């Protein structure tokens, strides 16, 4: 009888699941190589994109597309961006190396005499195994506490506690919605009335935009002294399950994503700008992700989670011990994940920077950067960059995610950590940050909110203070050592 195999699609979520949960080394290797090598036609697409953007930048009088893109931002130049990335990489490299050694030692313990070396397709699998064995975590234990309706209640808890506002369901007019699963809600404040409208489109379906995102449909603006055009936004996710089912339950990563996109939505809904062009998320690129990254912190805080995370069948509030385990698992390889983001940002800056020797292809550039700035080897024959869609959306701007993480960490520590559901905290966030959109310089907003120590001025640009990250990486160091002991 002829053997039959399985056909595996290499879209990111499926590929990650295969790499994380498949015990067979050869299957993981095959999935990794194939998932980071196709479609081959993207090589030409990426080369043309780089060339066209470089030509555009030179027409506009800039040395490179990176110069063209970064100049209007807080960083102001690629040199400032690279200085920031290299400083952060230097800070976390010892911890990332230590985490790499912990994973390698764990694999050696599991494989025994079969151990050869730690390969790129091993990371997700053995890291997940180490987290599970150290913190006794399983998605089947976590997800029951996050039924989707309760997670939406969690968003409502945040809005009411922080801003004194509420969400109300709004009937959809005929033809208003693009799909029957879409819900519409109005954000209402008892003193100010309706503040804006939010469409929720949360379930995956064929033909739908595949990622999770917040889209501004209409920006807010001042029409007259007494009239304001209310903002309208759509929060799009792709959670598995039917919109008629009450059994959709999220893993915590999906909860974090929901809160992240909700941070973008609130940035738009709470802004009150004179001009639509400056409404909400319409800010400089390396500031835009700050509110969304800030709201991720709320998804990890037990004081917030206990308000809505309840078991779908028993109603039991999520145990604090389980949340502590989730936090420990998150921090276990935090330096490795941060190093990966730095590598992505360096690739982005290099490909769209001053053009290298024409005989060097993008794959050799990526391989050199991976070898130089990460603890992991490059797999010859793979072409990760042709699958990295952020090179299109965030060309020369991917570093902005790391800027936002620094800003958000500092805001959380200085303003929110003591009492994350305080109306006083929410009022400060709204009046000093969110309501201004892009109408004020972000440096002024940040200084007004948490003080001028959040920023460093460098060569005419602005670099975030990374002290908050150094504190977190110190915590990671201790947990990485604990992981080594487990491996041994």
C-alpha positions as CSV (number, residue, x, y, z in Angstrom):
1,X,0.0,0.0,0.0
2,X,1.4,3.4,-1.0
3,X,2.2,5.6,2.0
4,X,0.3,8.8,2.3
5,X,1.7,12.0,3.9
6,X,0.3,15.3,5.1
7,X,0.3,18.5,3.2
8,X,1.3,21.3,5.4
9,X,0.8,25.0,4.5
10,X,3.6,27.3,5.4
11,X,1.7,30.3,6.5
12,X,3.2,31.7,9.8
13,X,0.8,30.4,12.4
14,X,0.8,26.8,10.9
15,X,4.6,26.8,10.5
16,X,5.1,28.0,14.1
17,X,2.7,25.3,15.4
18,X,4.7,22.6,13.5
19,X,8.0,23.9,14.8
20,X,6.8,24.1,18.3
21,X,4.9,20.8,18.8
22,X,6.5,18.3,16.3
23,X,8.9,15.9,18.0
24,X,10.4,14.6,14.8
25,X,13.6,16.5,14.0
26,X,13.4,15.8,10.3
27,X,9.8,17.0,10.0
28,X,10.8,20.2,11.8
29,X,13.8,20.7,9.6
30,X,11.8,20.1,6.5
31,X,9.1,22.6,7.6
32,X,11.7,25.2,8.7
33,X,13.6,25.0,5.4
34,X,10.5,25.1,3.2
35,X,8.7,27.7,5.3
36,X,11.7,30.0,5.1
37,X,12.4,29.4,1.3
38,X,9.2,30.0,-0.6
39,X,7.9,31.5,-2.7
40,X,11.0,31.9,-4.8
41,X,9.4,34.6,-6.9
42,X,9.6,36.9,-3.8
43,X,13.4,37.2,-4.3
44,X,12.8,39.3,-7.4
45,X,10.0,41.2,-5.8
46,X,12.1,42.1,-2.8
47,X,15.1,43.1,-5.1
48,X,12.8,45.4,-7.1
49,X,11.2,46.9,-4.0
50,X,14.7,47.8,-2.6
51,X,15.8,49.3,-5.9
52,X,12.6,51.3,-6.4
53,X,12.7,52.7,-2.9
54,X,16.4,53.6,-3.3
55,X,15.6,55.4,-6.5
56,X,12.7,57.2,-4.9
57,X,14.9,58.4,-2.0
58,X,17.5,59.7,-4.4
59,X,15.0,61.6,-6.4
60,X,13.9,63.2,-3.1
61,X,17.4,64.2,-2.3
62,X,18.3,61.5,0.3
63,X,21.2,59.0,0.4
64,X,19.0,56.1,1.0
65,X,15.4,55.0,1.6
66,X,16.2,54.6,5.3
67,X,17.3,58.3,5.5
68,X,14.1,59.3,3.7
69,X,11.9,57.3,6.0
70,X,13.6,57.9,9.4
71,X,14.1,61.7,9.1
72,X,10.5,62.7,10.1
73,X,10.5,60.4,13.1
74,X,11.8,60.8,16.6
75,X,15.1,59.0,15.7
76,X,15.7,61.4,12.8
77,X,18.5,59.4,11.1
78,X,19.5,55.8,10.5
79,X,22.7,56.4,12.4
80,X,20.7,57.1,15.6
81,X,18.6,54.0,14.9
82,X,21.6,51.8,14.6
83,X,23.2,53.3,17.7
84,X,20.0,52.4,19.6
85,X,19.9,48.9,18.2
86,X,23.5,48.2,18.9
87,X,23.3,49.5,22.5
88,X,20.3,47.3,23.2
89,X,22.0,44.3,21.6
90,X,25.1,44.8,23.7
91,X,22.9,45.0,26.8
92,X,21.1,41.7,26.2
93,X,23.7,39.6,24.4
94,X,25.1,37.9,27.5
95,X,21.7,36.9,28.6
96,X,20.7,35.7,25.1
97,X,23.9,33.6,25.0
98,X,23.0,32.1,28.4
99,X,19.5,31.2,27.2
100,X,20.9,29.6,24.0
101,X,23.2,27.5,26.2
102,X,20.3,26.5,28.4
103,X,18.3,25.3,25.3
104,X,21.3,23.5,23.9
105,X,22.0,21.7,27.3
106,X,18.3,20.8,27.5
107,X,18.4,19.2,24.0
108,X,21.6,17.3,24.9
109,X,19.9,15.9,28.0
110,X,16.8,14.8,26.0
111,X,18.7,13.4,23.0
112,X,21.7,11.8,24.8
113,X,24.0,10.2,22.3
114,X,21.9,11.3,19.4
115,X,22.7,15.0,20.2
116,X,24.6,16.7,17.4
117,X,24.0,20.4,17.8
118,X,21.3,23.0,18.4
119,X,19.7,23.9,15.1
120,X,17.4,26.9,14.1
121,X,14.4,24.5,13.8
122,X,15.0,23.3,17.4
123,X,14.4,26.6,19.2
124,X,10.6,26.7,19.3
125,X,10.3,23.0,20.2
126,X,12.8,22.8,23.0
127,X,12.0,26.3,24.4
128,X,8.3,25.3,24.6
129,X,9.3,22.0,26.3
130,X,11.5,23.8,28.8
131,X,8.7,26.3,29.7
132,X,6.2,23.5,30.1
133,X,8.5,21.4,32.3
134,X,9.6,24.3,34.4
135,X,6.2,26.0,34.9
136,X,3.8,23.0,34.3
137,X,1.9,25.0,31.6
138,X,-0.4,23.7,29.0
139,X,-2.8,25.6,26.7
140,X,-5.6,23.3,27.7
141,X,-5.2,24.6,31.3
142,X,-4.9,28.3,30.3
143,X,-7.5,28.7,27.5
144,X,-10.5,27.7,29.6
145,X,-10.1,31.0,31.6
146,X,-10.2,33.1,28.5
147,X,-13.5,32.6,26.7
148,X,-13.7,35.3,24.1
149,X,-16.9,37.0,25.5
150,X,-15.1,37.3,28.8
151,X,-12.1,38.8,27.1
152,X,-14.3,41.5,25.6
153,X,-15.6,42.1,29.0
154,X,-12.0,42.6,30.1
155,X,-11.7,45.4,27.5
156,X,-14.8,47.0,28.9
157,X,-13.4,46.8,32.5
158,X,-10.3,48.7,31.3
159,X,-12.3,51.4,29.7
160,X,-14.6,51.9,32.6
161,X,-11.9,51.8,35.3
162,X,-9.4,54.0,33.5
163,X,-11.6,56.5,31.7
164,X,-15.0,56.3,33.3
165,X,-16.5,55.3,29.9
166,X,-18.5,52.3,28.7
167,X,-19.1,50.4,25.5
168,X,-22.7,49.9,24.3
169,X,-23.8,47.6,21.5
170,X,-25.2,49.5,18.4
171,X,-27.5,47.9,15.9
172,X,-26.1,47.8,12.4
173,X,-27.9,49.5,9.6
174,X,-28.7,47.5,6.5
175,X,-25.6,47.1,4.4
176,X,-23.4,48.8,7.0
177,X,-21.3,45.7,7.9
178,X,-19.0,43.8,5.5
179,X,-19.9,40.5,7.3
180,X,-22.6,39.2,9.6
181,X,-20.1,38.3,12.3
182,X,-19.1,42.0,12.8
183,X,-20.3,43.7,16.0
184,X,-20.6,47.5,16.4
185,X,-20.1,49.3,19.7
186,X,-20.2,52.9,20.8
187,X,-17.8,54.3,23.4
188,X,-19.9,56.4,25.7
189,X,-18.9,58.8,28.5
190,X,-21.6,60.0,30.9
191,X,-20.4,63.6,30.8
192,X,-19.4,63.8,27.1
193,X,-21.8,61.4,25.4
194,X,-20.7,59.2,22.4
195,X,-17.0,59.4,21.8
196,X,-16.5,57.1,18.8
197,X,-17.5,53.8,17.3
198,X,-15.7,50.5,17.2
199,X,-16.4,47.6,14.8
200,X,-15.2,44.2,16.1
201,X,-14.5,41.5,13.5
202,X,-12.8,38.8,15.5
203,X,-13.3,35.4,13.9
204,X,-11.2,33.8,11.1
205,X,-12.9,32.9,7.8
206,X,-11.9,32.2,4.3
207,X,-10.7,35.2,2.3
208,X,-10.4,37.5,5.3
209,X,-7.3,39.6,6.0
210,X,-5.1,37.1,7.7
211,X,-3.5,39.1,10.6
212,X,-4.7,41.1,13.6
213,X,-4.9,44.8,13.2
214,X,-6.7,48.0,13.9
215,X,-7.9,50.1,11.0
216,X,-9.0,53.7,11.2
217,X,-12.1,54.1,9.1
218,X,-12.7,57.7,10.0
219,X,-10.5,60.1,11.9
220,X,-11.8,62.5,14.5
221,X,-11.8,66.2,13.7
222,X,-13.2,69.5,14.9
223,X,-16.0,70.6,12.6
224,X,-17.1,73.7,14.6
225,X,-16.8,75.0,18.1
226,X,-19.7,72.8,19.2
227,X,-19.5,69.9,16.8
228,X,-16.9,67.1,16.6
229,X,-16.6,64.3,13.9
230,X,-16.4,61.1,15.9
231,X,-13.7,58.6,15.1
232,X,-14.6,55.2,13.7
233,X,-12.2,52.2,13.9
234,X,-12.3,48.5,13.2
235,X,-10.5,45.9,15.3
236,X,-9.7,42.9,13.2
237,X,-8.5,39.5,14.6
238,X,-8.6,35.9,13.4
239,X,-9.5,33.8,16.3
240,X,-10.6,30.2,15.5
241,X,-14.3,29.4,15.9
242,X,-17.7,30.2,14.7
243,X,-19.2,33.6,15.6
244,X,-22.3,31.6,16.7
245,X,-20.3,29.6,19.2
246,X,-19.8,30.4,22.9
247,X,-16.9,27.9,23.1
248,X,-14.2,30.1,21.5
249,X,-11.4,30.3,24.0
250,X,-8.1,32.1,23.6
251,X,-4.6,31.2,24.5
252,X,-2.9,34.0,26.5
253,X,-0.8,35.0,23.4
254,X,-4.1,35.8,21.7
255,X,-5.3,37.7,24.7
256,X,-2.2,39.8,24.6
257,X,-2.8,40.5,20.9
258,X,-6.4,41.5,21.5
259,X,-5.2,44.0,24.2
260,X,-2.5,45.3,21.8
261,X,-4.9,46.1,19.0
262,X,-7.3,47.5,21.5
263,X,-4.6,50.0,22.6
264,X,-4.5,51.2,19.0
265,X,-8.3,51.5,18.9
266,X,-8.3,53.6,22.1
267,X,-5.6,55.9,20.7
268,X,-8.1,56.7,17.9
269,X,-11.3,56.7,19.9
270,X,-10.0,59.0,22.7
271,X,-8.1,61.5,20.6
272,X,-9.6,64.9,20.2
273,X,-7.7,66.8,17.5
274,X,-8.6,69.7,15.3
275,X,-7.6,68.0,12.2
276,X,-8.3,64.5,10.9
277,X,-4.8,64.1,9.7
278,X,-3.5,64.0,13.3
279,X,-6.3,61.9,14.7
280,X,-5.3,58.9,16.9
281,X,-2.6,56.6,15.5
282,X,-1.7,59.2,12.8
283,X,1.6,60.0,14.5
284,X,5.3,59.5,13.6
285,X,6.1,55.9,13.0
286,X,8.4,55.3,15.9
287,X,5.8,56.5,18.4
288,X,2.7,54.8,16.9
289,X,3.1,51.5,18.7
290,X,3.5,53.0,22.1
291,X,-0.2,52.8,23.3
292,X,-0.6,49.3,21.9
293,X,2.5,48.0,23.7
294,X,1.4,49.7,26.9
295,X,-1.9,47.9,26.9
296,X,-0.1,44.6,26.5
297,X,1.0,45.1,30.1
298,X,-2.6,45.1,31.3
299,X,-3.1,41.6,29.8
300,X,-0.3,40.3,32.1
301,X,-1.3,41.9,35.4
302,X,-3.2,39.7,37.8
303,X,-5.1,42.7,39.2
304,X,-6.6,43.2,35.8
305,X,-7.0,39.5,34.8
306,X,-8.9,38.5,37.9
307,X,-11.6,41.0,36.9
308,X,-12.5,39.1,33.7
309,X,-10.5,35.8,33.3
310,X,-13.0,33.2,34.5
311,X,-13.3,29.5,33.8
312,X,-15.9,29.0,31.0
313,X,-17.7,26.2,32.9
314,X,-17.1,26.8,36.6
315,X,-16.8,30.6,36.7
316,X,-13.7,30.2,38.8
317,X,-11.4,33.3,38.7
318,X,-8.0,32.5,37.1
319,X,-5.6,31.4,39.9
320,X,-2.8,33.8,40.7
321,X,-0.4,30.9,40.6
322,X,-1.3,30.2,37.0
323,X,-0.7,33.8,36.1
324,X,2.7,33.7,37.8
325,X,3.5,30.7,35.7
326,X,2.5,32.5,32.5
327,X,4.7,35.4,33.5
328,X,7.6,33.1,34.3
329,X,7.3,31.3,31.0
330,X,7.2,34.6,29.1
331,X,10.4,35.9,30.8
332,X,12.3,32.6,30.4
333,X,13.7,33.4,27.0
334,X,12.9,37.1,26.9
335,X,16.5,38.1,25.9
336,X,16.4,35.7,23.0
337,X,13.2,37.2,21.7
338,X,14.5,40.7,22.1
339,X,17.7,39.8,20.3
340,X,15.5,38.4,17.4
341,X,13.6,41.7,17.2
342,X,16.9,43.6,17.1
343,X,18.1,41.4,14.3
344,X,14.9,42.0,12.3
345,X,15.3,45.8,12.7
346,X,19.0,45.6,11.6
347,X,18.0,43.6,8.5
348,X,15.4,46.2,7.7
349,X,17.8,49.1,8.2
350,X,20.5,47.4,6.2
351,X,18.4,46.4,3.2
352,X,16.9,49.9,2.8
353,X,20.1,51.7,3.8
354,X,22.9,52.8,1.4
355,X,23.0,50.2,-1.3
356,X,25.7,47.5,-0.9
357,X,27.8,45.9,-3.6
358,X,25.4,44.8,-6.4
359,X,27.0,41.3,-6.4
360,X,25.8,40.6,-2.8
361,X,22.3,39.2,-2.5
362,X,19.9,39.8,0.3
363,X,20.3,36.3,1.7
364,X,24.1,36.8,2.2
365,X,23.4,40.1,4.0
366,X,20.8,38.5,6.2
367,X,23.1,35.5,7.0
368,X,26.0,37.9,8.0
369,X,23.7,39.9,10.3
370,X,22.3,36.8,11.9
371,X,25.8,35.4,12.6
372,X,27.0,38.8,14.0
373,X,24.0,39.8,16.1
374,X,22.3,36.7,17.3
375,X,23.3,33.5,19.2
376,X,21.9,31.3,16.4
377,X,23.5,30.0,13.2
378,X,22.0,30.8,9.8
379,X,20.7,27.9,7.8
380,X,22.2,27.9,4.4
381,X,19.6,27.7,1.6
382,X,16.9,29.5,3.6
383,X,15.7,32.9,2.7
384,X,13.8,34.2,5.7
385,X,13.6,37.8,4.4
386,X,11.3,36.9,1.4
387,X,8.6,36.0,3.9
388,X,9.0,39.0,6.2
389,X,6.0,41.2,5.2
390,X,7.0,44.0,7.6
391,X,9.7,44.9,5.0
392,X,6.8,46.2,3.0
393,X,4.6,47.8,5.7
394,X,7.4,49.1,7.9
395,X,10.3,49.5,5.4
396,X,13.2,51.1,7.3
397,X,10.8,51.5,10.3
398,X,10.7,48.1,12.0
399,X,12.9,49.5,14.8
400,X,9.8,51.5,15.9
401,X,8.5,48.4,17.7
402,X,11.5,48.4,20.0
403,X,11.2,52.1,20.5
404,X,7.6,51.5,21.6
405,X,8.5,48.7,23.9
406,X,11.0,51.0,25.7
407,X,8.5,53.8,26.0
408,X,5.7,51.5,27.1
409,X,7.8,49.8,29.7
410,X,8.8,53.1,31.3
411,X,5.2,54.4,31.2
412,X,3.9,51.2,32.8
413,X,6.6,51.3,35.6
414,X,6.3,55.0,36.4
415,X,2.6,55.5,36.0
416,X,0.5,52.3,35.8
417,X,2.2,49.6,37.8
418,X,1.2,50.8,41.3
419,X,-2.5,50.8,40.4
420,X,-3.3,49.7,36.8
421,X,-7.0,50.3,37.1
422,X,-6.9,53.7,38.7
423,X,-9.1,56.5,37.2
424,X,-6.2,58.9,38.1
425,X,-3.9,56.8,36.0
426,X,-6.4,56.7,33.1
427,X,-7.0,60.4,33.2
428,X,-3.3,61.0,32.9
429,X,-3.0,58.6,30.0
430,X,-5.9,60.2,28.2
431,X,-5.2,63.9,28.8
432,X,-1.4,63.8,28.5
433,X,-1.0,61.2,25.8
434,X,-4.0,59.6,23.9
435,X,-6.2,62.6,23.2
436,X,-3.4,64.5,21.4
437,X,-2.9,62.0,18.6
438,X,-0.2,63.4,16.3
439,X,-1.0,67.0,17.0
440,X,1.9,67.4,19.5
441,X,5.5,66.3,19.3
442,X,5.7,62.8,21.0
443,X,8.8,63.9,23.0
444,X,6.7,66.6,24.6
445,X,3.9,64.1,25.3
446,X,6.3,61.6,26.9
447,X,8.1,64.2,29.0
448,X,4.8,65.6,30.2
449,X,3.5,62.1,31.1
450,X,6.5,60.6,32.9
451,X,9.3,63.1,32.9
452,X,12.3,63.8,30.7
453,X,14.4,60.9,31.8
454,X,12.5,58.7,29.4
455,X,14.4,60.1,26.5
456,X,18.1,60.5,25.4
457,X,19.0,63.1,22.8
458,X,21.6,61.8,20.3
459,X,23.0,63.4,17.2
460,X,19.8,65.4,16.6
461,X,17.6,62.4,17.2
462,X,15.8,60.9,20.2
463,X,16.6,57.4,21.7
464,X,14.4,55.8,24.4
465,X,15.8,55.2,27.8
466,X,16.4,51.4,28.0
467,X,16.8,51.3,31.8
468,X,13.4,49.7,32.1
469,X,14.6,46.9,29.8
470,X,17.8,46.4,31.7
471,X,15.8,45.8,34.8
472,X,13.7,43.2,33.0
473,X,16.7,41.5,31.5
474,X,18.3,41.2,35.0
475,X,15.2,39.3,36.0
476,X,15.5,37.1,32.9
477,X,19.1,36.3,33.9
478,X,18.0,34.7,37.1
479,X,15.3,32.7,35.4
480,X,17.7,31.6,32.7
481,X,20.1,30.2,35.3
482,X,17.2,28.4,36.8
483,X,16.4,26.9,33.4
484,X,20.0,25.7,33.1
485,X,19.7,23.9,36.5
486,X,16.5,22.2,35.2
487,X,18.3,21.1,32.1
488,X,21.2,19.7,34.1
